[in-house]
Amino acid sequence: MLLTLATLLILLTGLAHSWLGERYLLRRLFKRDDLPAVLGSTAFTTGTLRFVWHLLTVVW
């Protein structure tokens, strides 16, 4: 029973981290004009940031 509850809480935390981060942090960050151009483009920068943000969710 307690392991099931812990599993549900971990899943909910991961979903909240991914969804809230995408909605409130990443979107606002990507609207900025002064993002660095890593390897020549800001598209690579935004893709890398998004990948790492969601990777943290999986690592948890």
PENORMO-V591049 format. One record per residue. N is the residue number from 1. RES is the residue in three letters. SS is DSSP state (helix for helix, strand for strand, loop for the rest). Layout:
N,RES,SS  N,RES,SS
This chain:
1,MET,loop  2,LEU,helix  3,LEU,helix  4,THR,helix  5,LEU,helix  6,ALA,helix  7,THR,helix  8,LEU,helix  9,LEU,helix  10,ILE,helix  11,LEU,helix  12,LEU,helix  13,THR,helix  14,GLY,helix  15,LEU,helix  16,ALA,helix  17,HIS,helix  18,SER,helix  19,TRP,helix  20,LEU,helix  21,GLY,helix  22,GLU,helix  23,ARG,helix  24,TYR,helix  25,LEU,helix  26,LEU,helix  27,ARG,helix  28,ARG,helix  29,LEU,helix  30,PHE,helix  31,LYS,loop  32,ARG,loop  33,ASP,loop  34,ASP,loop  35,LEU,loop  36,PRO,loop  37,ALA,loop  38,VAL,strand  39,LEU,loop  40,GLY,loop  41,SER,strand  42,THR,helix  43,ALA,helix  44,PHE,helix  45,THR,helix  46,THR,helix  47,GLY,helix  48,THR,helix  49,LEU,helix  50,ARG,helix  51,PHE,helix  52,VAL,helix  53,TRP,helix  54,HIS,helix  55,LEU,helix  56,LEU,helix  57,THR,helix  58,VAL,helix  59,VAL,helix  60,TRP,loop
